[in-house]
Amino acid sequence: PESVNPDSDLYRAHPEWAVEVPGNAGVQMRNQLLLDLTNEEVQNHLISIMTELFSSANIVYVKWDHNRFISNPFSRTLPPDRQSEFCHRYMLGLYNIVRTLTSRFPQILFEGCAGGGGRFDPGMLAYMPQSWASDNTDVEERIKIQWGFSYVYPLSMLGAHISAVPNHQVERVTDWASRAAISHFGTFGYELNMLEFSEEDKKQAMVDSKVHLAIRHLVHHGDWYRLRSPYKSNWPGWMCVSPKGSDEAIVLTYQRLRHSRETTPSYLLKGLDKDKKYVVLEMPHARKKFTFGGDELMKRGLLTSFSHDFECHLFYICEVGKFTETNS
């Protein structure tokens, strides 16, 4: 929405609305120039056409993408001594647009995006409750992306999807379970063509969707703990624990590369109650049911068996009393 094609009716009608330094050709990306959002006329135009579009159908989701950077910043509405304000005033203009549209259309879920992770500023988060973290959806890359992301932003607004393999950016092939496991620690979704699903894919997608609905409260509202860094260990991991009572948790464990004659270290869990007993289930099929004390899981740790490279495991942990009550 923030760009314009020079071969368009809008550009022909208002060439002065494009970001171009007079006397110099504008810098195009994807055959587009930026629109000058410092200009109130441009802001009002975008608000008008977007209002018309969003009113034309039962639209409930909008991904607002911005796949370019600001180049040759210049506005015809600013005097020479204020051209240095361009980038700041551009963002203020954008905030005005999205503030108006999100107020007019509260039923629409807006997702921010900018080249995959380029617009994670608190200003945009005030209007768009989730943002696409990166176009790189490979498991090995995502474990690092989401680890770093977690230092600043809540998982509830991190766009994370299961994508097709070979991965479109790094050409790596990883198993479905691992792609699903890491995608659970975000908004969760599918970044692929479901029309190409096999019958087994359809069944697995249903299972994973149900798992995410069951654990989403932990991911989005639980306490986040980092267990081992992907920048320092071959076996990184993290977990989310229920904020009240420490009666539930969801744990991700990961092996980057498999090596012969190497012992996988246990994952020392955090945030549990040392005096409680917990049931440990391996997801998504709730297999391998074990019971451990909270003190055991935090001091002795959780052991995971890995068989190949780039492999994730997902564990659901529930206090025995709550698990018995839930499953009775």
Salt bridges, closest charged atoms under 4 A:
GLU2 OE1 - HIS66 ND1 3.30
GLU2 OE2 - ARG119 NH1 2.75
ASP7 OD1 - ARG12 NH1 2.83
ASP9 OD1 - ARG12 NH2 3.07
GLU16 OE2 - HIS14 ND1 3.02
GLU85 OE1 - ARG82 NE 3.26
GLU85 OE1 - ARG89 NE 2.58
ASP138 OD2 - ARG172 NH2 2.78
GLU140 OE2 - ARG256 NH2 2.53
GLU141 OE2 - LYS144 NZ 3.82
GLU141 OE2 - ARG172 NH2 3.61
ASP175 OD2 - HIS308 NE2 2.77
GLU191 OE1 - HIS161 ND1 2.55
GLU199 OE2 - LYS202 NZ 3.25
ASP247 OD2 - LYS322 NZ 3.55
GLU248 OE1 - HIS217 NE2 2.97
GLU248 OE1 - LYS322 NZ 3.05
ASP275 OD1 - LYS274 NZ 3.30
GLU282 OE1 - LYS288 NZ 3.66
GLU282 OE2 - HIS313 ND1 2.45
GLU311 OE1 - HIS308 ND1 3.53
GLU311 OE2 - HIS313 NE2 2.74
